[in-house]
Amino acid sequence: TARVFSGIQPTGIPHLGNYLGAIESWVSLQEEYSSVLYSIVDLHSITVPQNPAELQKNIMDMAASLLACGIDPNRSILFQQSQLDEEHKMSMILAANLAMFQCQHCYTWQMKSGSLKNEGSVGLFTYPVLQSADILLYKSTHVPVGEDQVQHLELAQDTARIFNRNYGDCFPIPKAILSCTKKVKSLRDPTAKMSKSDPQIIATVNLTDSPDEIVLKFRKAVTDFTSEVTYDPEGRPGVSNMVSIHAAVTGMSVEEVVSQSMGLDTAHYKLAVAEAVIQKLAPVRAEIERLRTDQGYLKDVLKRGTEKAKELATPVYQEIRRLVGFS
Ligand code: TYM
């Protein structure tokens, strides 16, 4: 049976890349599939240093944000990763089936482990194993993610194949689902992805940014020295990023957006895109602010989510135990 699973790190308020690359499709997949799980992956977050009080607040802000974006706790299981013990055990079992080199080449390790490629934590090294455990613990079949997660998903597919080969057919091979805006670029460097950890605040648009902040960030967005609006991701990554954001927030196609913007220079065009983003985010922003003040409700949603996730994980983990020879 089809099952959708995805995860997001508790970085507090998500950014426009998270929203257009993943969360929006998470919302629409609730209509198409009857079994859908979304995890706030706090175990992944602590693979790099975190302030505990901050982490706790960020988990709740992420829960509020996902609900505000349209994740419906009656249709999806929204939960906090660390609350399931099966997760840890599953991760150990899968790790035992993978070779070092399979983690070594993964993007997260290559990017975050320091210039010597050995300064990261052991948890950071096994980060993609934990991600495989997330996905496989529910025998998930479809995983909606942005482009930066495709490599991790490929590792999850390999992990499923290796486990099936070693212990007998157990896991379906999970498929990635990519949205049209699978990679939203940084507003300051259109060759890099938009990211929460970008040291330049104006490179990243957060879902709770005020209209003024959004205008400022788009006004300062890096484009190039041609004033026309065209779509050419290779040759003109900055303007093309504007066009794909514009298309995504208005629901228009890239062609429609470009033809509608004929005659505008990029400086004016950036303001038009900012305006469209402000329109799109206004209701989300208001709903995040409202939900943030209702911590009791958020805790209740996560608690019910954990219970439901546990119901699904328990029989799978029992099967794994049996296959591995633990029962
Ligand atoms: P995370 O928390 O970095 O991002 C959450 C989702 O947002 C997408 N995303 C983007 N999409 C387009 N453009 C961008 N600039 C952009 N930035 C982020 C990501 O691709 C992701 O879909 N390791 C994962 C979390 C995870 C997970 C999982 C995902 C843990 N377990 C199991 C899927 C299945 C991560 O750090 O995502």
Residues whose N, C-alpha, C, O or C-beta is under 5 A from the ligand:
A	BS01	TYM	F5 S6 G7 I8 Q9 G17 N18 G21 A22 V41 Q131 D134 P144 V145 G146 E147 D148 Q149 T181 K182 K183 V184 K193 M194
